[in-house]
């Protein structure tokens, strides 16, 4: 009996077999893309998490740079008033 799947993955612990080399290449790429939590350096995950602003920090920063100053007047409301006069 011949082997229908002669192309075997050489990744340690995998052993999956494929009918052609193209399918094996796609499978091997999945091994390269997978990331486990063990691959992350200690402390890196907490550093990344600390970079995400909380809603209150985000709103405070918006106020500090003056993002909400233009909310006093609604330009559409002013144009509507002029159009109805």
N, C-alpha and C positions, 0 to 999 in steps of 0.2 A: 504494500500500500504506500503510495507517495504522499508526501506532506503537502496539504493544500495551502498551508501558511508557512512558507519557508523563511520569511523575514521576521526575526525575533528581536524584541527590544532588549538592549544590553544594559539598560538602567538597573542598578542593583535592586533586587526584590520585585521587579516588574514581571518580566517573562512573557509579556503579551506577544502574540504572533499575528502577522498580517499576510495577506495574499500578494501584495506588491510593495515595492520599495517606497512608492509615493505615500501610501497610507502609513507606513512606518515613520517616514519623515515628519508627517503631520503629528503623529503620536509623540515623537521625541520632542517636538517643539512644545507640546503641552507640559512635558517634564521641566523644560527650561523656564516656562512661564509661571509655574507654581511657586508660591512663596509661603513658607511656613513661619509661624511666629518665632521659631527658634532662630531664624535667619536675621531677625531684627536685633540690633545691638541693645543691650540693657540701657534704659533711660531714654532711648530715642523715641519710643512710643509716647511717653509722657511729655516730651518736648514738643512733639507734633500736636498733641491734644491741647497743650497750653496756648498754642497759636490761634486757636479758633475763638473768636470773641463771643462772649455771652450776649444776649439781646440788650441787657442794660449797658454793657461796655460799648456795644455798637452804637446805641442811641446817644450815649455820652460823647463819643467821638464825633458823631454827626453834629451835635450841638457845638462842640469845640471848634469845628472847622466852618461853622455857619451854614450847614446844609439846609436847615429848616427855616432860615431867615426869609426865603422867598415864599413861604406858605401863608403869609399875611393876606395877600390878595390873590384871587383866582382870576387869571386873565380871561378865561371864558365867560365868567360872570360879568366882568366889565364890558366885554364885547357885546354880550347879550343885552345889557342895560342900554348901551348906545344904540343898538339896532331896534330896540322897542320904543325908543323916545321919538 
